[in-house]
Amino acid sequence: MKLARIVTLTLALAFATAATAAAQAPPLPDVDRFGPQVGETVPSFSLADQNGEARDLESLMGPNGLMLVFSRSADW
C-alpha cells in the first residue's frame, strides 16, 4: 500500500514537472521564413568545400546554372 502511494506520487510529480517545462518552452519559429524561398535569388556567398578550398556561387555555376538544395536540419 505504501509502495503504491510512493509510485503514484512520483508519477504525479514527473507529469507535473513535464507539463511545467512544456508550458515554459518558447513558441516554435515560423520555418517558412528561414532561408531563401523557392525561386528567390540567392545572394553571393563564399564557403570552404570539403578540401578546404574557397568556393563562391559563380565558381559552382555551370552552363545551365546551379541548383542549390538547402536542408534546414541535419542531425548527424
mmCIF file of the N, C-alpha and C atoms, coordinates in Angstrom:
data_MODEL
# 
_entry.id   MODEL 
# 
loop_
_atom_site.group_PDB 
_atom_site.id 
_atom_site.type_symbol 
_atom_site.label_atom_id 
_atom_site.label_alt_id 
_atom_site.label_comp_id 
_atom_site.label_asym_id 
_atom_site.label_entity_id 
_atom_site.label_seq_id 
_atom_site.pdbx_PDB_ins_code 
_atom_site.Cartn_x 
_atom_site.Cartn_y 
_atom_site.Cartn_z 
_atom_site.occupancy 
_atom_site.B_iso_or_equiv 
_atom_site.pdbx_formal_charge 
_atom_site.auth_seq_id 
_atom_site.auth_comp_id 
_atom_site.auth_asym_id 
_atom_site.auth_atom_id 
_atom_site.pdbx_PDB_model_num 
ATOM 1   N N  . MET A 1 1  ? 0.828  -1.194 0.000   1.00 0.00 ? 1  MET A N  1 
ATOM 2   C CA . MET A 1 1  ? 0.000  0.000  0.000   1.00 0.00 ? 1  MET A CA 1 
ATOM 3   C C  . MET A 1 1  ? 0.871  1.256  0.000   1.00 0.00 ? 1  MET A C  1 
ATOM 4   N N  . LYS A 1 2  ? 1.897  1.231  0.852   1.00 0.00 ? 2  LYS A N  1 
ATOM 5   C CA . LYS A 1 2  ? 2.777  2.396  0.930   1.00 0.00 ? 2  LYS A CA 1 
ATOM 6   C C  . LYS A 1 2  ? 3.571  2.552  -0.367  1.00 0.00 ? 2  LYS A C  1 
ATOM 7   N N  . LEU A 1 3  ? 3.979  1.430  -0.976  1.00 0.00 ? 3  LEU A N  1 
ATOM 8   C CA . LEU A 1 3  ? 4.726  1.473  -2.229  1.00 0.00 ? 3  LEU A CA 1 
ATOM 9   C C  . LEU A 1 3  ? 3.861  2.062  -3.350  1.00 0.00 ? 3  LEU A C  1 
ATOM 10  N N  . ALA A 1 4  ? 2.604  1.692  -3.404  1.00 0.00 ? 4  ALA A N  1 
ATOM 11  C CA . ALA A 1 4  ? 1.697  2.226  -4.422  1.00 0.00 ? 4  ALA A CA 1 
ATOM 12  C C  . ALA A 1 4  ? 1.528  3.727  -4.261  1.00 0.00 ? 4  ALA A C  1 
ATOM 13  N N  . ARG A 1 5  ? 1.465  4.189  -3.047  1.00 0.00 ? 5  ARG A N  1 
ATOM 14  C CA . ARG A 1 5  ? 1.330  5.625  -2.783  1.00 0.00 ? 5  ARG A CA 1 
ATOM 15  C C  . ARG A 1 5  ? 2.585  6.375  -3.240  1.00 0.00 ? 5  ARG A C  1 
ATOM 16  N N  . ILE A 1 6  ? 3.761  5.809  -2.980  1.00 0.00 ? 6  ILE A N  1 
ATOM 17  C CA . ILE A 1 6  ? 5.026  6.440  -3.387  1.00 0.00 ? 6  ILE A CA 1 
ATOM 18  C C  . ILE A 1 6  ? 5.126  6.479  -4.912  1.00 0.00 ? 6  ILE A C  1 
ATOM 19  N N  . VAL A 1 7  ? 4.771  5.372  -5.566  1.00 0.00 ? 7  VAL A N  1 
ATOM 20  C CA . VAL A 1 7  ? 4.827  5.327  -7.029  1.00 0.00 ? 7  VAL A CA 1 
ATOM 21  C C  . VAL A 1 7  ? 3.853  6.339  -7.631  1.00 0.00 ? 7  VAL A C  1 
ATOM 22  N N  . THR A 1 8  ? 2.655  6.417  -7.098  1.00 0.00 ? 8  THR A N  1 
ATOM 23  C CA . THR A 1 8  ? 1.658  7.371  -7.589  1.00 0.00 ? 8  THR A CA 1 
ATOM 24  C C  . THR A 1 8  ? 2.141  8.804  -7.417  1.00 0.00 ? 8  THR A C  1 
ATOM 25  N N  . LEU A 1 9  ? 2.690  9.106  -6.274  1.00 0.00 ? 9  LEU A N  1 
ATOM 26  C CA . LEU A 1 9  ? 3.210  10.450 -6.015  1.00 0.00 ? 9  LEU A CA 1 
ATOM 27  C C  . LEU A 1 9  ? 4.373  10.780 -6.944  1.00 0.00 ? 9  LEU A C  1 
ATOM 28  N N  . THR A 1 10 ? 5.255  9.819  -7.170  1.00 0.00 ? 10 THR A N  1 
ATOM 29  C CA . THR A 1 10 ? 6.396  10.033 -8.059  1.00 0.00 ? 10 THR A CA 1 
ATOM 30  C C  . THR A 1 10 ? 5.928  10.291 -9.490  1.00 0.00 ? 10 THR A C  1 
ATOM 31  N N  . LEU A 1 11 ? 4.979  9.502  -9.968  1.00 0.00 ? 11 LEU A N  1 
ATOM 32  C CA . LEU A 1 11 ? 4.453  9.710  -11.321 1.00 0.00 ? 11 LEU A CA 1 
ATOM 33  C C  . LEU A 1 11 ? 3.747  11.056 -11.457 1.00 0.00 ? 11 LEU A C  1 
ATOM 34  N N  . ALA A 1 12 ? 2.977  11.428 -10.456 1.00 0.00 ? 12 ALA A N  1 
ATOM 35  C CA . ALA A 1 12 ? 2.290  12.721 -10.489 1.00 0.00 ? 12 ALA A CA 1 
ATOM 36  C C  . ALA A 1 12 ? 3.296  13.863 -10.533 1.00 0.00 ? 12 ALA A C  1 
ATOM 37  N N  . LEU A 1 13 ? 4.350  13.751 -9.754  1.00 0.00 ? 13 LEU A N  1 
ATOM 38  C CA . LEU A 1 13 ? 5.397  14.776 -9.742  1.00 0.00 ? 13 LEU A CA 1 
ATOM 39  C C  . LEU A 1 13 ? 6.108  14.840 -11.093 1.00 0.00 ? 13 LEU A C  1 
ATOM 40  N N  . ALA A 1 14 ? 6.380  13.684 -11.696 1.00 0.00 ? 14 ALA A N  1 
ATOM 41  C CA . ALA A 1 14 ? 7.045  13.653 -13.001 1.00 0.00 ? 14 ALA A CA 1 
ATOM 42  C C  . ALA A 1 14 ? 6.176  14.304 -14.071 1.00 0.00 ? 14 ALA A C  1 
ATOM 43  N N  . PHE A 1 15 ? 4.889  13.986 -14.093 1.00 0.00 ? 15 PHE A N  1 
ATOM 44  C CA . PHE A 1 15 ? 3.986  14.587 -15.078 1.00 0.00 ? 15 PHE A CA 1 
ATOM 45  C C  . PHE A 1 15 ? 3.835  16.087 -14.853 1.00 0.00 ? 15 PHE A C  1 
ATOM 46  N N  . ALA A 1 16 ? 3.790  16.520 -13.616 1.00 0.00 ? 16 ALA A N  1 
ATOM 47  C CA . ALA A 1 16 ? 3.672  17.948 -13.318 1.00 0.00 ? 16 ALA A CA 1 
ATOM 48  C C  . ALA A 1 16 ? 4.919  18.694 -13.776 1.00 0.00 ? 16 ALA A C  1 
ATOM 49  N N  . THR A 1 17 ? 6.082  18.091 -13.565 1.00 0.00 ? 17 THR A N  1 
ATOM 50  C CA . THR A 1 17 ? 7.338  18.708 -13.995 1.00 0.00 ? 17 THR A CA 1 
ATOM 51  C C  . THR A 1 17 ? 7.386  18.811 -15.516 1.00 0.00 ? 17 THR A C  1 
ATOM 52  N N  . ALA A 1 18 ? 6.983  17.751 -16.207 1.00 0.00 ? 18 ALA A N  1 
ATOM 53  C CA . ALA A 1 18 ? 6.982  17.761 -17.674 1.00 0.00 ? 18 ALA A CA 1 
ATOM 54  C C  . ALA A 1 18 ? 6.000  18.794 -18.215 1.00 0.00 ? 18 ALA A C  1 
ATOM 55  N N  . ALA A 1 19 ? 4.845  18.910 -17.600 1.00 0.00 ? 19 ALA A N  1 
ATOM 56  C CA . ALA A 1 19 ? 3.847  19.887 -18.049 1.00 0.00 ? 19 ALA A CA 1 
ATOM 57  C C  . ALA A 1 19 ? 4.348  21.310 -17.845 1.00 0.00 ? 19 ALA A C  1 
ATOM 58  N N  . THR A 1 20 ? 5.025  21.554 -16.741 1.00 0.00 ? 20 THR A N  1 
ATOM 59  C CA . THR A 1 20 ? 5.576  22.882 -16.470 1.00 0.00 ? 20 THR A CA 1 
ATOM 60  C C  . THR A 1 20 ? 6.657  23.225 -17.483 1.00 0.00 ? 20 THR A C  1 
ATOM 61  N N  . ALA A 1 21 ? 7.521  22.264 -17.792 1.00 0.00 ? 21 ALA A N  1 
ATOM 62  C CA . ALA A 1 21 ? 8.585  22.503 -18.771 1.00 0.00 ? 21 ALA A CA 1 
ATOM 63  C C  . ALA A 1 21 ? 7.999  22.778 -20.150 1.00 0.00 ? 21 ALA A C  1 
ATOM 64  N N  . ALA A 1 22 ? 6.969  22.043 -20.531 1.00 0.00 ? 22 ALA A N  1 
ATOM 65  C CA . ALA A 1 22 ? 6.345  22.250 -21.840 1.00 0.00 ? 22 ALA A CA 1 
ATOM 66  C C  . ALA A 1 22 ? 5.658  23.608 -21.915 1.00 0.00 ? 22 ALA A C  1 
ATOM 67  N N  . ALA A 1 23 ? 5.082  24.051 -20.827 1.00 0.00 ? 23 ALA A N  1 
ATOM 68  C CA . ALA A 1 23 ? 4.395  25.343 -20.809 1.00 0.00 ? 23 ALA A CA 1 
ATOM 69  C C  . ALA A 1 23 ? 5.381  26.500 -20.921 1.00 0.00 ? 23 ALA A C  1 
ATOM 70  N N  . GLN A 1 24 ? 6.614  26.292 -20.467 1.00 0.00 ? 24 GLN A N  1 
ATOM 71  C CA . GLN A 1 24 ? 7.612  27.356 -20.488 1.00 0.00 ? 24 GLN A CA 1 
ATOM 72  C C  . GLN A 1 24 ? 8.450  27.350 -21.759 1.00 0.00 ? 24 GLN A C  1 
ATOM 73  N N  . ALA A 1 25 ? 8.251  26.382 -22.645 1.00 0.00 ? 25 ALA A N  1 
ATOM 74  C CA . ALA A 1 25 ? 9.025  26.301 -23.875 1.00 0.00 ? 25 ALA A CA 1 
ATOM 75  C C  . ALA A 1 25 ? 8.674  27.480 -24.780 1.00 0.00 ? 25 ALA A C  1 
ATOM 76  N N  . PRO A 1 26 ? 9.674  28.037 -25.480 1.00 0.00 ? 26 PRO A N  1 
ATOM 77  C CA . PRO A 1 26 ? 9.389  29.153 -26.384 1.00 0.00 ? 26 PRO A CA 1 
ATOM 78  C C  . PRO A 1 26 ? 8.536  28.673 -27.557 1.00 0.00 ? 26 PRO A C  1 
ATOM 79  N N  . PRO A 1 27 ? 7.806  29.571 -28.183 1.00 0.00 ? 27 PRO A N  1 
ATOM 80  C CA . PRO A 1 27 ? 6.978  29.169 -29.328 1.00 0.00 ? 27 PRO A CA 1 
ATOM 81  C C  . PRO A 1 27 ? 7.859  28.712 -30.491 1.00 0.00 ? 27 PRO A C  1 
ATOM 82  N N  . LEU A 1 28 ? 7.333  27.816 -31.294 1.00 0.00 ? 28 LEU A N  1 
ATOM 83  C CA . LEU A 1 28 ? 8.080  27.324 -32.445 1.00 0.00 ? 28 LEU A CA 1 
ATOM 84  C C  . LEU A 1 28 ? 8.222  28.432 -33.481 1.00 0.00 ? 28 LEU A C  1 
ATOM 85  N N  . PRO A 1 29 ? 9.396  28.534 -34.119 1.00 0.00 ? 29 PRO A N  1 
ATOM 86  C CA . PRO A 1 29 ? 9.594  29.578 -35.127 1.00 0.00 ? 29 PRO A CA 1 
ATOM 87  C C  . PRO A 1 29 ? 8.812  29.263 -36.401 1.00 0.00 ? 29 PRO A C  1 
ATOM 88  N N  . ASP A 1 30 ? 8.565  30.292 -37.181 1.00 0.00 ? 30 ASP A N  1 
ATOM 89  C CA . ASP A 1 30 ? 7.892  30.137 -38.467 1.00 0.00 ? 30 ASP A CA 1 
ATOM 90  C C  . ASP A 1 30 ? 8.936  29.691 -39.489 1.00 0.00 ? 30 ASP A C  1 
ATOM 91  N N  . VAL A 1 31 ? 9.005  28.386 -39.762 1.00 0.00 ? 31 VAL A N  1 
ATOM 92  C CA . VAL A 1 31 ? 10.053 27.844 -40.621 1.00 0.00 ? 31 VAL A CA 1 
ATOM 93  C C  . VAL A 1 31 ? 9.903  28.268 -42.078 1.00 0.00 ? 31 VAL A C  1 
ATOM 94  N N  . ASP A 1 32 ? 8.737  28.762 -42.452 1.00 0.00 ? 32 ASP A N  1 
ATOM 95  C CA . ASP A 1 32 ? 8.558  29.223 -43.828 1.00 0.00 ? 32 ASP A CA 1 
ATOM 96  C C  . ASP A 1 32 ? 9.361  30.482 -44.112 1.00 0.00 ? 32 ASP A C  1 
ATOM 97  N N  . ARG A 1 33 ? 9.857  31.129 -43.095 1.00 0.00 ? 33 ARG A N  1 
ATOM 98  C CA . ARG A 1 33 ? 10.618 32.369 -43.278 1.00 0.00 ? 33 ARG A CA 1 
ATOM 99  C C  . ARG A 1 33 ? 12.125 32.144 -43.209 1.00 0.00 ? 33 ARG A C  1 
ATOM 100 N N  . PHE A 1 34 ? 12.576 30.913 -42.971 1.00 0.00 ? 34 PHE A N  1 
ATOM 101 C CA . PHE A 1 34 ? 14.008 30.621 -42.881 1.00 0.00 ? 34 PHE A CA 1 
ATOM 102 C C  . PHE A 1 34 ? 14.610 30.495 -44.274 1.00 0.00 ? 34 PHE A C  1 
ATOM 103 N N  . GLY A 1 35 ? 15.752 31.111 -44.466 1.00 0.00 ? 35 GLY A N  1 
ATOM 104 C CA . GLY A 1 35 ? 16.488 30.941 -45.709 1.00 0.00 ? 35 GLY A CA 1 
ATOM 105 C C  . GLY A 1 35 ? 15.764 31.475 -46.924 1.00 0.00 ? 35 GLY A C  1 
ATOM 106 N N  . PRO A 1 36 ? 16.381 31.285 -48.078 1.00 0.00 ? 36 PRO A N  1 
ATOM 107 C CA . PRO A 1 36 ? 15.755 31.751 -49.313 1.00 0.00 ? 36 PRO A CA 1 
ATOM 108 C C  . PRO A 1 36 ? 14.532 30.903 -49.651 1.00 0.00 ? 36 PRO A C  1 
ATOM 109 N N  . GLN A 1 37 ? 13.566 31.528 -50.270 1.00 0.00 ? 37 GLN A N  1 
ATOM 110 C CA . GLN A 1 37 ? 12.347 30.837 -50.680 1.00 0.00 ? 37 GLN A CA 1 
ATOM 111 C C  . GLN A 1 37 ? 12.518 30.289 -52.098 1.00 0.00 ? 37 GLN A C  1 
ATOM 112 N N  . VAL A 1 38 ? 11.665 29.381 -52.484 1.00 0.00 ? 38 VAL A N  1 
ATOM 113 C CA . VAL A 1 38 ? 11.720 28.776 -53.816 1.00 0.00 ? 38 VAL A CA 1 
ATOM 114 C C  . VAL A 1 38 ? 11.606 29.872 -54.870 1.00 0.00 ? 38 VAL A C  1 
ATOM 115 N N  . GLY A 1 39 ? 12.560 29.871 -55.805 1.00 0.00 ? 39 GLY A N  1 
ATOM 116 C CA . GLY A 1 39 ? 12.555 30.848 -56.888 1.00 0.00 ? 39 GLY A CA 1 
ATOM 117 C C  . GLY A 1 39 ? 13.247 32.154 -56.557 1.00 0.00 ? 39 GLY A C  1 
ATOM 118 N N  . GLU A 1 40 ? 13.621 32.355 -55.324 1.00 0.00 ? 40 GLU A N  1 
ATOM 119 C CA . GLU A 1 40 ? 14.278 33.596 -54.909 1.00 0.00 ? 40 GLU A CA 1 
ATOM 120 C C  . GLU A 1 40 ? 15.753 33.562 -55.303 1.00 0.00 ? 40 GLU A C  1 
ATOM 121 N N  . THR A 1 41 ? 16.312 34.714 -55.655 1.00 0.00 ? 41 THR A N  1 
ATOM 122 C CA . THR A 1 41 ? 17.727 34.808 -55.994 1.00 0.00 ? 41 THR A CA 1 
ATOM 123 C C  . THR A 1 41 ? 18.565 34.707 -54.728 1.00 0.00 ? 41 THR A C  1 
ATOM 124 N N  . VAL A 1 42 ? 19.572 33.848 -54.780 1.00 0.00 ? 42 VAL A N  1 
ATOM 125 C CA . VAL A 1 42 ? 20.444 33.646 -53.623 1.00 0.00 ? 42 VAL A CA 1 
ATOM 126 C C  . VAL A 1 42 ? 21.548 34.697 -53.650 1.00 0.00 ? 42 VAL A C  1 
ATOM 127 N N  . PRO A 1 43 ? 21.827 35.344 -52.524 1.00 0.00 ? 43 PRO A N  1 
ATOM 128 C CA . PRO A 1 43 ? 22.922 36.312 -52.501 1.00 0.00 ? 43 PRO A CA 1 
ATOM 129 C C  . PRO A 1 43 ? 24.270 35.617 -52.694 1.00 0.00 ? 43 PRO A C  1 
ATOM 130 N N  . SER A 1 44 ? 25.230 36.365 -53.190 1.00 0.00 ? 44 SER A N  1 
ATOM 131 C CA . SER A 1 44 ? 26.564 35.813 -53.401 1.00 0.00 ? 44 SER A CA 1 
ATOM 132 C C  . SER A 1 44 ? 27.161 35.363 -52.072 1.00 0.00 ? 44 SER A C  1 
ATOM 133 N N  . PHE A 1 45 ? 27.862 34.239 -52.097 1.00 0.00 ? 45 PHE A N  1 
ATOM 134 C CA . PHE A 1 45 ? 28.482 33.726 -50.877 1.00 0.00 ? 45 PHE A CA 1 
ATOM 135 C C  . PHE A 1 45 ? 29.794 33.049 -51.220 1.00 0.00 ? 45 PHE A C  1 
ATOM 136 N N  . SER A 1 46 ? 30.613 32.812 -50.218 1.00 0.00 ? 46 SER A N  1 
ATOM 137 C CA . SER A 1 46 ? 31.867 32.093 -50.369 1.00 0.00 ? 46 SER A CA 1 
ATOM 138 C C  . SER A 1 46 ? 32.043 31.197 -49.151 1.00 0.00 ? 46 SER A C  1 
ATOM 139 N N  . LEU A 1 47 ? 32.242 29.907 -49.415 1.00 0.00 ? 47 LEU A N  1 
ATOM 140 C CA . LEU A 1 47 ? 32.414 28.925 -48.344 1.00 0.00 ? 47 LEU A CA 1 
ATOM 141 C C  . LEU A 1 47 ? 33.535 27.966 -48.698 1.00 0.00 ? 47 LEU A C  1 
ATOM 142 N N  . ALA A 1 48 ? 34.079 27.307 -47.688 1.00 0.00 ? 48 ALA A N  1 
ATOM 143 C CA . ALA A 1 48 ? 35.117 26.298 -47.918 1.00 0.00 ? 48 ALA A CA 1 
ATOM 144 C C  . ALA A 1 48 ? 34.454 24.966 -48.243 1.00 0.00 ? 48 ALA A C  1 
ATOM 145 N N  . ASP A 1 49 ? 35.011 24.258 -49.250 1.00 0.00 ? 49 ASP A N  1 
ATOM 146 C CA . ASP A 1 49 ? 34.474 22.939 -49.572 1.00 0.00 ? 49 ASP A CA 1 
ATOM 147 C C  . ASP A 1 49 ? 35.122 21.880 -48.686 1.00 0.00 ? 49 ASP A C  1 
ATOM 148 N N  . GLN A 1 50 ? 34.869 20.594 -48.991 1.00 0.00 ? 50 GLN A N  1 
ATOM 149 C CA . GLN A 1 50 ? 35.383 19.515 -48.163 1.00 0.00 ? 50 GLN A CA 1 
ATOM 150 C C  . GLN A 1 50 ? 36.903 19.420 -48.184 1.00 0.00 ? 50 GLN A C  1 
ATOM 151 N N  . ASN A 1 51 ? 37.556 20.057 -49.180 1.00 0.00 ? 51 ASN A N  1 
ATOM 152 C CA . ASN A 1 51 ? 39.015 20.067 -49.261 1.00 0.00 ? 51 ASN A CA 1 
ATOM 153 C C  . ASN A 1 51 ? 39.622 21.348 -48.707 1.00 0.00 ? 51 ASN A C  1 
ATOM 154 N N  . GLY A 1 52 ? 38.800 22.224 -48.197 1.00 0.00 ? 52 GLY A N  1 
ATOM 155 C CA . GLY A 1 52 ? 39.280 23.473 -47.629 1.00 0.00 ? 52 GLY A CA 1 
ATOM 156 C C  . GLY A 1 52 ? 39.450 24.589 -48.643 1.00 0.00 ? 52 GLY A C  1 
ATOM 157 N N  . GLU A 1 53 ? 39.119 24.341 -49.905 1.00 0.00 ? 53 GLU A N  1 
ATOM 158 C CA . GLU A 1 53 ? 39.243 25.365 -50.940 1.00 0.00 ? 53 GLU A CA 1 
ATOM 159 C C  . GLU A 1 53 ? 38.011 26.269 -50.929 1.00 0.00 ? 53 GLU A C  1 
ATOM 160 N N  . ALA A 1 54 ? 38.250 27.554 -51.110 1.00 0.00 ? 54 ALA A N  1 
ATOM 161 C CA . ALA A 1 54 ? 37.147 28.520 -51.115 1.00 0.00 ? 54 ALA A CA 1 
ATOM 162 C C  . ALA A 1 54 ? 36.346 28.379 -52.404 1.00 0.00 ? 54 ALA A C  1 
ATOM 163 N N  . ARG A 1 55 ? 35.044 28.314 -52.274 1.00 0.00 ? 55 ARG A N  1 
ATOM 164 C CA . ARG A 1 55 ? 34.132 28.249 -53.419 1.00 0.00 ? 55 ARG A CA 1 
ATOM 165 C C  . ARG A 1 55 ? 33.120 29.368 -53.282 1.00 0.00 ? 55 ARG A C  1 
ATOM 166 N N  . ASP A 1 56 ? 32.846 30.027 -54.406 1.00 0.00 ? 56 ASP A N  1 
ATOM 167 C CA . ASP A 1 56 ? 31.793 31.036 -54.391 1.00 0.00 ? 56 ASP A CA 1 
ATOM 168 C C  . ASP A 1 56 ? 30.705 30.615 -55.376 1.00 0.00 ? 56 ASP A C  1 
ATOM 169 N N  . LEU A 1 57 ? 29.638 31.342 -55.383 1.00 0.00 ? 57 LEU A N  1 
ATOM 170 C CA . LEU A 1 57 ? 28.480 30.979 -56.193 1.00 0.00 ? 57 LEU A CA 1 
ATOM 171 C C  . LEU A 1 57 ? 28.839 30.888 -57.674 1.00 0.00 ? 57 LEU A C  1 
ATOM 172 N N  . GLU A 1 58 ? 29.612 31.829 -58.159 1.00 0.00 ? 58 GLU A N  1 
ATOM 173 C CA . GLU A 1 58 ? 29.966 31.857 -59.577 1.00 0.00 ? 58 GLU A CA 1 
ATOM 174 C C  . GLU A 1 58 ? 30.834 30.663 -59.969 1.00 0.00 ? 58 GLU A C  1 
ATOM 175 N N  . SER A 1 59 ? 31.732 30.212 -59.080 1.00 0.00 ? 59 SER A N  1 
ATOM 176 C CA . SER A 1 59 ? 32.605 29.087 -59.420 1.00 0.00 ? 59 SER A CA 1 
ATOM 177 C C  . SER A 1 59 ? 31.852 27.757 -59.438 1.00 0.00 ? 59 SER A C  1 
ATOM 178 N N  . LEU A 1 60 ? 30.695 27.708 -58.828 1.00 0.00 ? 60 LEU A N  1 
ATOM 179 C CA . LEU A 1 60 ? 29.900 26.482 -58.796 1.00 0.00 ? 60 LEU A CA 1 
ATOM 180 C C  . LEU A 1 60 ? 28.918 26.382 -59.958 1.00 0.00 ? 60 LEU A C  1 
ATOM 181 N N  . MET A 1 61 ? 28.612 27.520 -60.587 1.00 0.00 ? 61 MET A N  1 
ATOM 182 C CA . MET A 1 61 ? 27.626 27.518 -61.668 1.00 0.00 ? 61 MET A CA 1 
ATOM 183 C C  . MET A 1 61 ? 28.197 26.893 -62.928 1.00 0.00 ? 61 MET A C  1 
ATOM 184 N N  . GLY A 1 62 ? 27.360 26.099 -63.585 1.00 0.00 ? 62 GLY A N  1 
ATOM 185 C CA . GLY A 1 62 ? 27.710 25.508 -64.869 1.00 0.00 ? 62 GLY A CA 1 
ATOM 186 C C  . GLY A 1 62 ? 27.008 26.252 -65.988 1.00 0.00 ? 62 GLY A C  1 
ATOM 187 N N  . PRO A 1 63 ? 27.040 25.710 -67.200 1.00 0.00 ? 63 PRO A N  1 
ATOM 188 C CA . PRO A 1 63 ? 26.409 26.386 -68.335 1.00 0.00 ? 63 PRO A CA 1 
ATOM 189 C C  . PRO A 1 63 ? 24.888 26.502 -68.195 1.00 0.00 ? 63 PRO A C  1 
ATOM 190 N N  . ASN A 1 64 ? 24.282 25.632 -67.412 1.00 0.00 ? 64 ASN A N  1 
ATOM 191 C CA . ASN A 1 64 ? 22.827 25.678 -67.211 1.00 0.00 ? 64 ASN A CA 1 
ATOM 192 C C  . ASN A 1 64 ? 22.445 26.271 -65.868 1.00 0.00 ? 64 ASN A C  1 
ATOM 193 N N  . GLY A 1 65 ? 23.380 26.867 -65.186 1.00 0.00 ? 65 GLY A N  1 
ATOM 194 C CA . GLY A 1 65 ? 23.094 27.459 -63.880 1.00 0.00 ? 65 GLY A CA 1 
ATOM 195 C C  . GLY A 1 65 ? 23.487 26.525 -62.746 1.00 0.00 ? 65 GLY A C  1 
ATOM 196 N N  . LEU A 1 66 ? 22.798 26.633 -61.649 1.00 0.00 ? 66 LEU A N  1 
ATOM 197 C CA . LEU A 1 66 ? 23.128 25.872 -60.446 1.00 0.00 ? 66 LEU A CA 1 
ATOM 198 C C  . LEU A 1 66 ? 21.851 25.574 -59.679 1.00 0.00 ? 66 LEU A C  1 
ATOM 199 N N  . MET A 1 67 ? 21.760 24.384 -59.161 1.00 0.00 ? 67 MET A N  1 
ATOM 200 C CA . MET A 1 67 ? 20.628 24.035 -58.301 1.00 0.00 ? 67 MET A CA 1 
ATOM 201 C C  . MET A 1 67 ? 21.155 23.840 -56.887 1.00 0.00 ? 67 MET A C  1 
ATOM 202 N N  . LEU A 1 68 ? 20.677 24.670 -55.976 1.00 0.00 ? 68 LEU A N  1 
ATOM 203 C CA . LEU A 1 68 ? 21.053 24.555 -54.570 1.00 0.00 ? 68 LEU A CA 1 
ATOM 204 C C  . LEU A 1 68 ? 19.910 23.917 -53.801 1.00 0.00 ? 68 LEU A C  1 
ATOM 205 N N  . VAL A 1 69 ? 20.249 23.011 -52.907 1.00 0.00 ? 69 VAL A N  1 
ATOM 206 C CA . VAL A 1 69 ? 19.252 22.394 -52.043 1.00 0.00 ? 69 VAL A CA 1 
ATOM 207 C C  . VAL A 1 69 ? 19.643 22.719 -50.614 1.00 0.00 ? 69 VAL A C  1 
ATOM 208 N N  . PHE A 1 70 ? 18.768 23.406 -49.901 1.00 0.00 ? 70 PHE A N  1 
ATOM 209 C CA . PHE A 1 70 ? 19.013 23.755 -48.511 1.00 0.00 ? 70 PHE A CA 1 
ATOM 210 C C  . PHE A 1 70 ? 18.259 22.785 -47.619 1.00 0.00 ? 70 PHE A C  1 
ATOM 211 N N  . SER A 1 71 ? 18.958 22.234 -46.662 1.00 0.00 ? 71 SER A N  1 
ATOM 212 C CA . SER A 1 71 ? 18.327 21.352 -45.681 1.00 0.00 ? 71 SER A CA 1 
ATOM 213 C C  . SER A 1 71 ? 18.332 22.080 -44.355 1.00 0.00 ? 71 SER A C  1 
ATOM 214 N N  . ARG A 1 72 ? 17.160 22.285 -43.776 1.00 0.00 ? 72 ARG A N  1 
ATOM 215 C CA . ARG A 1 72 ? 17.096 23.052 -42.538 1.00 0.00 ? 72 ARG A CA 1 
ATOM 216 C C  . ARG A 1 72 ? 17.488 22.237 -41.329 1.00 0.00 ? 72 ARG A C  1 
ATOM 217 N N  . SER A 1 73 ? 17.674 20.927 -41.493 1.00 0.00 ? 73 SER A N  1 
ATOM 218 C CA . SER A 1 73 ? 18.043 20.095 -40.365 1.00 0.00 ? 73 SER A CA 1 
ATOM 219 C C  . SER A 1 73 ? 18.909 18.949 -40.841 1.00 0.00 ? 73 SER A C  1 
ATOM 220 N N  . ALA A 1 74 ? 20.048 18.814 -40.220 1.00 0.00 ? 74 ALA A N  1 
ATOM 221 C CA . ALA A 1 74 ? 20.934 17.686 -40.491 1.00 0.00 ? 74 ALA A CA 1 
ATOM 222 C C  . ALA A 1 74 ? 21.489 17.227 -39.152 1.00 0.00 ? 74 ALA A C  1 
ATOM 223 N N  . ASP A 1 75 ? 20.896 16.207 -38.598 1.00 0.00 ? 75 ASP A N  1 
ATOM 224 C CA . ASP A 1 75 ? 21.299 15.700 -37.290 1.00 0.00 ? 75 ASP A CA 1 
ATOM 225 C C  . ASP A 1 75 ? 22.212 14.505 -37.484 1.00 0.00 ? 75 ASP A C  1 
ATOM 226 N N  . TRP A 1 76 ? 23.515 14.750 -37.455 1.00 0.00 ? 76 TRP A N  1 
ATOM 227 C CA . TRP A 1 76 ? 24.476 13.681 -37.649 1.00 0.00 ? 76 TRP A CA 1 
ATOM 228 C C  . TRP A 1 76 ? 24.961 13.225 -36.322 1.00 0.00 ? 76 TRP A C  1 
# 
